[in-house]
Amino acid sequence: MSDGKNCYPDSDVLINKYNIRDKVLLEKFEIQKVFAKLLGLDVKPTRIACTYDVEHMVNIHKYLFGDIYEWAGTFRKENLYKNARVLSGGSAEYADYHDSSGIAAE
């Protein structure tokens, strides 16, 4: 993901609202923020209307990551590979961004 549109120059760290440029620190911060948001959903699931459509998926993403990333809740404009500690340094399988923009058009 190095030098991606959503990364700081010459870096593979995602641009974030807190200007955290250390990859490990950002990962820890993201885990804490998203965990708190998930607890909020557990306490009050109606924070996000359950419509079970594309808008629902986008709203979940924005709710979970919107405090950290400006682009949360939008469709990507590039492919993403993000190492994850829970995957032993591997990456989740992300859809090609061309495919996800087709979903948005439906």
C-alpha positions in Angstrom: 0.0 0.0 0.0 3.1 2.2 0.0 2.6 5.6 -1.7 -1.1 5.0 -2.1 -3.6 7.8 -2.4 -4.6 7.4 1.2 -1.1 7.2 2.5 1.4 9.8 3.7 4.1 10.4 1.0 6.9 7.8 0.9 5.0 5.8 3.5 2.5 2.9 3.9 0.8 4.7 6.8 -2.8 5.7 6.1 -3.5 9.5 6.3 -5.5 10.0 9.5 -7.2 12.8 11.3 -4.7 12.6 14.2 -1.6 12.9 11.9 -0.2 9.7 13.4 2.6 8.6 11.1 3.9 5.7 13.1 2.4 2.5 11.6 2.4 0.5 14.9 1.0 3.4 16.9 -1.8 4.0 14.3 -2.7 0.3 14.4 -3.0 0.3 18.2 -5.0 3.6 18.1 -7.3 2.2 15.5 -7.9 -1.0 17.5 -8.9 1.1 20.6 -11.2 3.5 18.7 -13.0 0.8 16.7 -13.4 -1.4 19.8 -15.1 1.5 21.6 -17.3 2.1 18.6 -18.3 -1.6 18.6 -19.1 -1.5 22.2 -21.3 1.5 21.4 -23.2 -0.5 18.8 -23.5 -3.4 21.3 -25.1 -1.1 23.8 -27.3 0.8 21.3 -27.6 -1.1 17.9 -30.0 1.5 16.6 -27.1 4.0 16.2 -27.1 2.6 12.6 -30.3 1.9 10.8 -30.4 -1.8 9.7 -31.4 -1.6 6.1 -29.1 -4.5 4.9 -28.1 -2.7 1.7 -25.1 -0.9 0.4 -26.0 2.2 2.4 -26.0 0.1 5.5 -22.5 -1.2 4.8 -21.2 2.3 4.1 -22.8 3.7 7.3 -21.2 0.9 9.4 -17.8 1.7 7.9 -18.2 5.4 8.5 -19.4 4.8 12.1 -16.5 2.6 12.9 -13.6 4.5 11.2 -15.0 8.0 10.7 -13.3 9.4 13.8 -9.9 8.3 12.4 -10.1 8.6 8.6 -11.6 11.4 6.5 -12.5 8.9 3.8 -14.3 6.4 6.0 -17.7 5.4 4.5 -16.7 6.1 0.9 -15.7 3.7 -1.8 -12.0 3.2 -2.4 -10.3 4.6 -5.5 -7.4 2.2 -5.3 -6.7 -1.4 -4.2 -5.8 -1.9 -0.6 -3.5 -4.3 1.2 -3.3 -3.8 5.0 -1.3 -5.9 7.3 -3.3 -7.0 10.3 -1.8 -8.3 13.6 -4.9 -10.5 14.1 -4.0 -12.2 10.8 -0.3 -12.8 11.8 0.8 -9.9 9.6 -1.4 -11.0 6.6 -4.1 -9.0 5.0 -7.8 -9.5 4.7 -9.0 -10.2 1.2 -10.3 -6.9 -0.1 -12.4 -6.6 -3.2 -10.9 -4.9 -6.2 -11.9 -1.2 -6.0 -13.4 -1.4 -9.5 -15.8 -4.1 -8.2 -16.9 -2.1 -5.2 -17.7 1.0 -7.3 -20.1 -1.2 -9.3 -21.9 -2.1 -6.1 -22.4 1.6 -5.3 -24.0 2.2 -8.7 -26.6 -0.5 -8.1 
